[in-house]
């Protein structure tokens, strides 16, 4: 009987250990920092369940994130249709170094796009529409060489459209409509391969 109990305990211990190792510690650290940055009233319940149960892997937290690839790293962060109470984009998002898709649309974000976002060298989709982001559209977005879709529509961006965006070799959709942009569309945009642009409309 003691042997039977011991076997169950060992099996449970090994299962729990293996489960906890599924979530990469760097990704979990970044997510917890994002939680800290966003977990302010009235957002307190938004991601409050993150890390409350050690048996729930960070890859499964609230269906906001998804892991993938051979290394089982976080490749998607999808926090949409939430009131983030005029907070800026959490800089810790850029620490999810394998991220391929970042969706933060309709979340009431303010401020400028942080330069740290250029650390996301695998990013393909960046969706920041329907927020209150402001300032110039940063030219450093051209460093996101894997980007295929960029949606900055329905914000408060001002200034001209950076010609450097034409240096994104894989970009095929660009949404900049419903901002406060001025100036002309850069001539270098003609270099894009059959892109889908929505730039006009103040």
C-alpha positions as a Python dict, from the first residue, in 0.01 Angstrom:
ca = {
    (1, 'X'): (0, 0, 0),
    (2, 'X'): (282, 241, 83),
    (3, 'X'): (448, 156, -246),
    (4, 'X'): (122, 237, -429),
    (5, 'X'): (94, 579, -261),
    (6, 'X'): (457, 651, -334),
    (7, 'X'): (404, 570, -703),
    (8, 'X'): (110, 808, -725),
    (9, 'X'): (310, 1085, -556),
    (10, 'X'): (609, 1037, -786),
    (11, 'X'): (385, 1036, -1093),
    (12, 'X'): (209, 1353, -981),
    (13, 'X'): (537, 1526, -900),
    (14, 'X'): (694, 1441, -1234),
    (15, 'X'): (381, 1543, -1424),
    (16, 'X'): (364, 1877, -1245),
    (17, 'X'): (735, 1940, -1305),
    (18, 'X'): (709, 1859, -1675),
    (19, 'X'): (402, 2077, -1708),
    (20, 'X'): (563, 2378, -1545),
    (21, 'X'): (860, 2354, -1781),
    (22, 'X'): (641, 2396, -2090),
    (23, 'X'): (624, 2774, -2046),
    (24, 'X'): (954, 2943, -2129),
    (25, 'X'): (1071, 3146, -1827),
    (26, 'X'): (1157, 3451, -2041),
    (27, 'X'): (806, 3459, -2187),
    (28, 'X'): (647, 3418, -1847),
    (29, 'X'): (859, 3698, -1705),
    (30, 'X'): (751, 3929, -1988),
    (31, 'X'): (384, 3842, -1942),
    (32, 'X'): (399, 3908, -1570),
    (33, 'X'): (555, 4248, -1639),
    (34, 'X'): (276, 4323, -1887),
    (35, 'X'): (27, 4221, -1620),
    (36, 'X'): (192, 4457, -1374),
    (37, 'X'): (186, 4743, -1625),
    (38, 'X'): (-179, 4693, -1718),
    (39, 'X'): (-329, 4570, -1392),
    (40, 'X'): (-455, 4907, -1271),
    (41, 'X'): (-817, 5013, -1212),
    (42, 'X'): (-1044, 4967, -1398),
    (43, 'X'): (-830, 4695, -1560),
    (44, 'X'): (-774, 4496, -1241),
    (45, 'X'): (-990, 4203, -1348),
    (46, 'X'): (-870, 4201, -1706),
    (47, 'X'): (-573, 3970, -1658),
    (48, 'X'): (-597, 3905, -1286),
    (49, 'X'): (-613, 3530, -1340),
    (50, 'X'): (-264, 3521, -1490),
    (51, 'X'): (-39, 3308, -1272),
    (52, 'X'): (-299, 3250, -1001),
    (53, 'X'): (-278, 2874, -1057),
    (54, 'X'): (74, 2730, -1100),
    (55, 'X'): (-75, 2437, -1292),
    (56, 'X'): (-205, 2666, -1568),
    (57, 'X'): (68, 2715, -1823),
    (58, 'X'): (136, 3070, -1942),
    (59, 'X'): (69, 2953, -2298),
    (60, 'X'): (-295, 2913, -2196),
    (61, 'X'): (-352, 3230, -1997),
    (62, 'X'): (-698, 3362, -2087),
    (63, 'X'): (-658, 3269, -2454),
    (64, 'X'): (-473, 3598, -2499),
    (65, 'X'): (-149, 3428, -2589),
    (66, 'X'): (-56, 3129, -2802),
    (67, 'X'): (266, 2933, -2814),
    (68, 'X'): (411, 2760, -3115),
    (69, 'X'): (720, 2654, -3301),
    (70, 'X'): (976, 2395, -3207),
    (71, 'X'): (1078, 2597, -2901),
    (72, 'X'): (716, 2640, -2786),
    (73, 'X'): (755, 3017, -2748),
    (74, 'X'): (477, 3274, -2746),
    (75, 'X'): (400, 3370, -3105),
    (76, 'X'): (68, 3552, -3058),
    (77, 'X'): (-51, 3820, -2816),
    (78, 'X'): (-416, 3908, -2872),
    (79, 'X'): (-565, 4160, -2630),
    (80, 'X'): (-852, 4339, -2803),
    (81, 'X'): (-1179, 4516, -2723),
    (82, 'X'): (-1066, 4605, -2371),
    (83, 'X'): (-1049, 4940, -2193),
    (84, 'X'): (-687, 4989, -2087),
    (85, 'X'): (-770, 5328, -1940),
    (86, 'X'): (-544, 5541, -2162),
    (87, 'X'): (-227, 5351, -2074),
    (88, 'X'): (69, 5333, -2313),
    (89, 'X'): (169, 5020, -2501),
    (90, 'X'): (351, 4802, -2243),
    (91, 'X'): (720, 4805, -2331),
    (92, 'X'): (747, 4448, -2198),
    (93, 'X'): (558, 4326, -2506),
    (94, 'X'): (889, 4363, -2689),
    (95, 'X'): (1041, 4100, -2459),
    (96, 'X'): (825, 3832, -2623),
    (97, 'X'): (1108, 3783, -2868),
    (98, 'X'): (943, 3514, -3082),
    (99, 'X'): (617, 3706, -3126),
    (100, 'X'): (471, 3688, -3477),
    (101, 'X'): (130, 3848, -3422),
    (102, 'X'): (47, 4143, -3195),
    (103, 'X'): (-314, 4259, -3172),
    (104, 'X'): (-398, 4550, -2943),
    (105, 'X'): (-682, 4710, -3131),
    (106, 'X'): (-975, 4884, -2960),
    (107, 'X'): (-805, 4894, -2621),
    (108, 'X'): (-801, 5270, -2551),
    (109, 'X'): (-422, 5295, -2558),
    (110, 'X'): (-247, 5632, -2568),
    (111, 'X'): (106, 5760, -2619),
    (112, 'X'): (355, 5673, -2889),
    (113, 'X'): (473, 5342, -3030),
    (114, 'X'): (772, 5239, -2817),
    (115, 'X'): (1103, 5194, -2995),
    (116, 'X'): (1155, 4865, -2810),
    (117, 'X'): (905, 4709, -3048),
    (118, 'X'): (1189, 4677, -3301),
    (119, 'X'): (1317, 4387, -3089),
    (120, 'X'): (1034, 4177, -3232),
    (121, 'X'): (1232, 4050, -3529),
    (122, 'X'): (976, 3777, -3608),
    (123, 'X'): (670, 4003, -3611),
    (124, 'X'): (439, 3960, -3911),
    (125, 'X'): (114, 4125, -3800),
    (126, 'X'): (89, 4448, -3600),
    (127, 'X'): (-263, 4571, -3533),
    (128, 'X'): (-300, 4889, -3324),
    (129, 'X'): (-617, 5033, -3479),
    (130, 'X'): (-895, 5210, -3290),
    (131, 'X'): (-684, 5360, -3012),
    (132, 'X'): (-559, 5706, -2918),
    (133, 'X'): (-196, 5664, -3018),
    (134, 'X'): (-26, 5986, -3121),
    (135, 'X'): (296, 6143, -3243),
    (136, 'X'): (462, 6071, -3575),
    (137, 'X'): (445, 5729, -3730),
    (138, 'X'): (795, 5615, -3633),
    (139, 'X'): (1044, 5547, -3908),
    (140, 'X'): (1198, 5270, -3697),
    (141, 'X'): (906, 5045, -3793),
    (142, 'X'): (1109, 4975, -4106),
    (143, 'X'): (1332, 4755, -3891),
    (144, 'X'): (1048, 4502, -3861),
    (145, 'X'): (1162, 4328, -4178),
    (146, 'X'): (926, 4031, -4143),
    (147, 'X'): (614, 4251, -4119),
    (148, 'X'): (340, 4166, -4369),
    (149, 'X'): (50, 4366, -4225),
    (150, 'X'): (54, 4700, -4040),
    (151, 'X'): (-270, 4858, -3918),
    (152, 'X'): (-244, 5199, -3748),
    (153, 'X'): (-583, 5328, -3857),
    (154, 'X'): (-823, 5522, -3633),
    (155, 'X'): (-561, 5685, -3411),
    (156, 'X'): (-420, 6035, -3367),
    (157, 'X'): (-94, 6007, -3557),
    (158, 'X'): (32, 6330, -3711),
    (159, 'X'): (304, 6439, -3950),
    (160, 'X'): (403, 6276, -4275),
    (161, 'X'): (413, 5913, -4375),
    (162, 'X'): (770, 5786, -4332),
    (163, 'X'): (921, 5682, -4663),
    (164, 'X'): (1119, 5419, -4474),
    (165, 'X'): (809, 5198, -4462),
    (166, 'X'): (883, 5114, -4825),
    (167, 'X'): (1188, 4926, -4695),
    (168, 'X'): (962, 4654, -4555),
    (169, 'X'): (1010, 4382, -4818),
    (170, 'X'): (717, 4163, -4712),
    (171, 'X'): (455, 4429, -4637),
    (172, 'X'): (137, 4376, -4838),
    (173, 'X'): (-126, 4558, -4630),
    (174, 'X'): (-92, 4901, -4473),
    (175, 'X'): (-378, 5084, -4299),
    (176, 'X'): (-318, 5447, -4203),
    (177, 'X'): (-665, 5591, -4258),
    (178, 'X'): (-846, 5804, -4000),
    (179, 'X'): (-540, 5974, -3858),
    (180, 'X'): (-421, 6334, -3883),
    (181, 'X'): (-145, 6279, -4133),
    (182, 'X'): (-19, 6550, -4366),
    (183, 'X'): (192, 6564, -4678),
    (184, 'X'): (207, 6335, -4978),
    (185, 'X'): (235, 5961, -5009),
    (186, 'X'): (607, 5887, -5048),
    (187, 'X'): (709, 5812, -5405),
    (188, 'X'): (907, 5511, -5283),
    (189, 'X'): (577, 5337, -5207),
    (190, 'X'): (556, 5253, -5575),
    (191, 'X'): (822, 4990, -5507),
    (192, 'X'): (576, 4774, -5315),
    (193, 'X'): (458, 4456, -5484),
    (194, 'X'): (81, 4493, -5531),
    (195, 'X'): (16, 4626, -5182),
    (196, 'X'): (-322, 4705, -5029),
    (197, 'X'): (-310, 5059, -4894),
    (198, 'X'): (-569, 5253, -4699),
    (199, 'X'): (-398, 5583, -4630),
    (200, 'X'): (-637, 5866, -4708),
    (201, 'X'): (-918, 6013, -4501),
    (202, 'X'): (-830, 6244, -4208),
}
